[in-house]
Amino acid sequence: MALKRRMIAGIDDIEAVTFQCSSCNSRTTIPTASLIEVPRQCTACNTVWWRANEFATNVSTSGPAGMALVQAIRTMTTMIREGKDRQ
């Protein structure tokens, strides 16, 4: 008999997002409370750019994945906070 195990996490369970440089493999971790946008570039080697100078206000699924993730976390956190305020 196979045993299945599932783990469910909500958006409010995410405590931080870590970005890893593809060049030097260093990591930058940002707590979700202060997560505003994707870091501009690797802080260790300054050679890998994670985003362009302009930060799009509307990111679609065809946009960069990192920006879409950050926007989704910010949007869902706001929606959860507003839902709790209404109760």
C-alpha positions as CSV (number, residue, x, y, z in Angstrom):
1,M,0.0,0.0,0.0
2,A,1.4,3.4,-1.0
3,L,1.2,6.2,1.4
4,K,0.4,9.6,0.0
5,R,1.3,12.8,1.9
6,R,0.1,16.3,1.0
7,M,1.2,19.6,2.3
8,I,-0.8,22.7,1.8
9,A,0.6,26.1,2.2
10,G,-1.2,29.4,1.9
11,I,0.2,32.7,0.6
12,D,0.4,34.0,4.1
13,D,2.7,31.0,5.0
14,I,5.5,32.4,2.7
15,E,7.9,34.3,4.9
16,A,10.6,35.2,2.4
17,V,11.6,34.9,-1.2
18,T,15.2,34.0,-2.2
19,F,16.8,35.0,-5.4
20,Q,19.9,33.0,-6.5
21,C,22.5,34.4,-8.9
22,S,23.2,32.1,-11.9
23,S,26.8,33.4,-12.2
24,C,28.2,33.3,-8.6
25,N,25.5,31.2,-6.9
26,S,25.1,33.8,-4.1
27,R,21.6,34.2,-2.7
28,T,19.6,37.3,-1.7
29,T,16.7,36.6,0.7
30,I,14.0,39.2,1.2
31,P,11.2,38.9,3.8
32,T,7.7,39.2,2.3
33,A,6.9,42.0,4.7
34,S,9.5,44.2,2.9
35,L,9.2,42.6,-0.6
36,I,8.4,45.5,-3.0
37,E,10.0,44.3,-6.2
38,V,12.6,42.0,-7.7
39,P,16.1,43.1,-6.8
40,R,17.7,44.9,-9.7
41,Q,20.9,42.7,-9.9
42,C,23.0,40.3,-7.8
43,T,24.5,42.2,-4.9
44,A,27.6,40.0,-4.7
45,C,28.9,40.0,-8.2
46,N,26.8,42.8,-9.9
47,T,27.0,41.0,-13.2
48,V,23.6,39.2,-13.4
49,W,20.6,41.5,-13.9
50,W,17.3,40.1,-12.4
51,R,15.2,42.9,-13.8
52,A,15.3,45.9,-16.1
53,N,15.4,49.4,-14.9
54,E,11.7,49.8,-15.3
55,F,9.4,47.8,-13.0
56,A,6.1,47.0,-14.8
57,T,3.0,47.9,-12.9
58,N,1.1,45.1,-14.6
59,V,2.9,41.9,-15.1
60,S,1.2,39.2,-17.1
61,T,2.0,35.5,-17.3
62,S,4.1,36.2,-20.3
63,G,6.3,38.6,-18.3
64,P,9.4,37.6,-16.3
65,A,8.5,34.9,-13.7
66,G,10.2,36.7,-10.8
67,M,8.2,39.8,-11.3
68,A,5.0,37.9,-11.6
69,L,5.8,36.0,-8.4
70,V,6.5,39.2,-6.4
71,Q,3.3,40.9,-7.8
72,A,1.2,37.8,-6.9
73,I,2.5,37.7,-3.4
74,R,1.9,41.4,-2.9
75,T,-1.6,41.3,-4.4
76,M,-2.6,38.2,-2.4
77,T,-1.2,39.6,0.8
78,T,-3.2,42.8,0.3
79,M,-6.4,40.8,-0.5
80,I,-6.0,38.7,2.6
81,R,-5.4,41.8,4.8
82,E,-8.5,43.6,3.3
83,G,-10.6,40.4,3.9
84,K,-9.5,40.3,7.6
85,D,-10.3,44.0,8.0
86,R,-13.9,43.4,6.8
87,Q,-14.6,40.7,9.4
